[in-house]
Amino acid sequence: MASYKERLKARWDELEWLYMELYGEREMLTALKEIMAEAYAARSQALRRLDSRREREPDWFLSGKMLGMTMYTDLFAGDLAGLEGKLRYLSEQGVTYLHLMPLLKMPHPDNDGGYAVEDFGQVDPALGTNEDLARLTAAMRRRGMSLCLDFVLNHTADTHPWALRAKAGQQEYVDRYICFDTPDIPRQMEQTIPDVFPQTAPGSFIWVEEMKKYVCSSFHPYQWDLNYRNPAVFNDMAAAMLRLADLGVEILRIDATPYLWKQMGTTCRNLPQVHTIMRMIRLITETVCPGVLLKGEVVMAPRELAAYFGTREKPECHLLYNSSTMCTQWSALASGDVRQLKHQLDDLHSLPEHCHFVNYLRCHDDIGWGLNEEFGRSIGQDPFLHKKYLYEFYEGSFPGSWARGERYNYDPATGDARTCGTTASLCGIEKGLAENDPAQVDMGIRRDLMMHAAVMCMAGFPMLSSGDEIGQLNGYGYHDDPTRREDSRNLHRTAFDWESAALRKKRGTVQRRLWDGLRQLEKIRAQEPCFGPDAWVSTWDAHNDHVLALVRREGTGTLACLFNFSAAPETAYLDGMEGAYADLITGAEASCASCQLQPYQYMLLRSR
Ligand code: GLC
C-alpha cells in the first residue's frame, strides 16, 4: 500500500490546480495541506489498517453481501450507547452498512432532522459523546458493519458559532455566508432558483434583523448556506469532514451536493464549481483516509446525476442514491406498467462501469416524483396528470388506491407535490390491517416483498429503511406535536416498534413473512455469484408491460429476475434464454421461454 506521502504526491498537482483555479490563494492551499497532514497523523492504527485493506479491495462495497439500512439513532435505540446494544438485531438481518441520520450537535427542536448542524466536531449531547461514536464504529467494524454519516456541507444551523459571530457583526464570519444588504440581488436570484420546500420554507433568502442583511437559506430559515467562494469555508469544512473520518465513519454522505455553489441567473444547482469541490474532496479523502467512500446525495434527473461520478480517471463520488429509479418504481407499482421503469434502468445501465448506486424504496425523505417526462410523453402520459395521479394514489385519495400516505410540500402554484409514508403503508398493508381484511394484507405483503426483491436485484447495493424489515406502518402522532406537525416527512420518522419486531419470530404474522422474505433475498444475494462485483446486469424484454425482467450474468451462470408489477397473473416470455432454470425463491423448475407469475410474484431463475 502507498504511504501518505506517496498518496499526496500522486494527487497534489491536481489538487493544487483545482484549488488555485477556484480560490487563487496559495496561503490557504498551504493551510489545507497542513489540515490534511494533521488529520492523517490523528488517524488511528486500526483505521489505517482498514485503509490498506480497502486499497487492496477497492470493490468491497460491490459485493453481494452488502446490505444497507438507514435509521435515526434516537428512534431506533435512544442514543449511541443504546444502539451499540442493538447491533445484534442488525447482524441478524445481515446489515453490513448502517446510515445513521445526522447526529452532530444540533439545535432543538428545530433542526430539520439533524440537518441543521451547530458543531461539526461534536456528537449531539442528546445522543451521546464522540467517544460513544468511536466505540460504536469499533464495535460495528468487529461485526463487519460500516458506518455512514452525513456530512452537511452546504449549510450550518443559524446557531452555529460562525452564524452567531456573523450575527454579532464580525466580518470574517459574515463572509462565511452569502449575505446582501439590500433585497434587489436576492429577489433577482430567487427568480431562477426553484424552491426546495415551497410550502414549508418558500424562497431562498431570509432577512436577518440582527445583521440587517439578507442571508441565503435554500432549505429552512434556520439553515444558512455556506459561502464556498471563501476558501476559509472550504478548508474548515474539509477539516471537519476528516475529523469524522477519523472517528471511524467509513462512508460520508455528502448532503445536498448539487447546491454548494450559487451564481446569479442560474438555478444555483449542479454548477461546474460543485464538481471542482467534489473532486477536491475526493482527492483529499483518497490521500488522508483512502478507505472512506463518498456517497453523494444528488436528487436530480439522471442527466445531471451521472456527472457526480466524475470520470474513471477523475472520479468524484463512489456512490449515488438511485432516486430516479426509486420513484419510477413506485410509479410502476401504482400503474402496473413497467415501461418507464425499464427505460430508466436502461439509462443507468448505459453509464460507465465506475458508476454505482445505492438502491432503495424509502429513506427519511419524501418520494419526489422526478420521472422522465419525455419518456412518459412517448407512452402517452401527461406528466402533470401522472404526477397528480401518483401523489393522490399514494395519499389514498385516488379511487381504488390501496395506499396510505400523505402529501408533502404541495405547491399550489405548480400543482406539484411529493409523497410520504412507510413502505408497508404505501404498499397497502396498513389499509388491509385497518379494514381487517386478510386478503388485502396478503396483497400488501406481496407488493412490499416484490418491490424489495426488485431493489435487491438491480445493479448496485440495496438499502432498507429501518422498520421495513418488520413492516412498520405510518405514525400519525406527529400531527399532535406542534414542533413536528408542519413536516409530513415525520409520518415515516417514528420510533422503532420493538414489540412488533418480536413478532418476526411468530408464525403467521406480517412481520414474519416480511422478515423471512427479505432474509431469503439477502442470502441469495450473498451466495450467488451472479450478484458478485463483476456481474453483468441488463433489463430484458419480457414481452409483457406488467413484468420487469432483469438478467444478471457472471462467468457461465445466468440469473433471470422477474417481477410482476400487476395485481393479475401475468406471463413473461424471455427470448434467447433456453435451457433449464430453477427458481431460487420456490425451488421449482422453470423455463424462461414462458413464465407464469402470480399477482406481484417475483422469480429469481438461475440457469442449471
Ligand atoms: C437533504 C436531506 C433532507 C434535508 C436537506 C437539507 O436533502 O435528505 O432531509 O432536509 O438535505 O439539509
Boltz pocket constraint, residues with backbone or C-beta under 6 A from the ligand:
constraints:
  - pocket:
      binder: B
      contacts: [[A, 112], [A, 113], [A, 115], [A, 116], [A, 152], [A, 219], [A, 255], [A, 256], [A, 297], [A, 364], [A, 365]]
      max_distance: 6.0
